[in-house]
Amino acid sequence: MQTNNIGFLLTDIIRLMRREYSKSDLCMTPMQARALVYVSRYEGVKQVQLAEMLDIQPITLARLIDQLAEDCLIERCPDPKDRRAYGLYLMEKSTPLLEKIDIEVKRVHEKALQGLSEEQVAALRDALAVMHINLSADSSL
């Protein structure tokens, strides 16, 4: 299917990349993997902040975090500055899984970028980065 609509293409590419990622043997959903990767990038992040970053409802994230905590991949730790808040931190068991996620992400990216030159990939990355900046200028993320 050909289209000149950038939004449609981006959305469909994301859908297809998620489908390809789902073929992996990681035994976790793409959203669980995203949450784990985000916690690795922003250790100590609060659940509400992470829900905003992932663009999902806090209650949905709470269930997802419960699963990751049950699997001993992350833990909730009390925030020393706010008794009501908990930060999310990686547990040791997450390290090899994050490495496997990275390998899967690279595999999916390589498949998606097949047939493009290094210059085309760099131009695509630069254009997407500018679009991201343009659209997140009013956002705190």
ABEGO torsion letter per residue (X at the ends): XBBABAAAAAAAAAAAAAAAAAABAAGBBAAAAAAAAAAAABBGBBAAAAAAAAGBBAAAAAAAAAAAAAAGABBBBBBAABAABBBBBBBAAAAAAAAAAAAAAAAAAAAAABGBBAAAAAAAAAAAAAAAAAAAAABAX
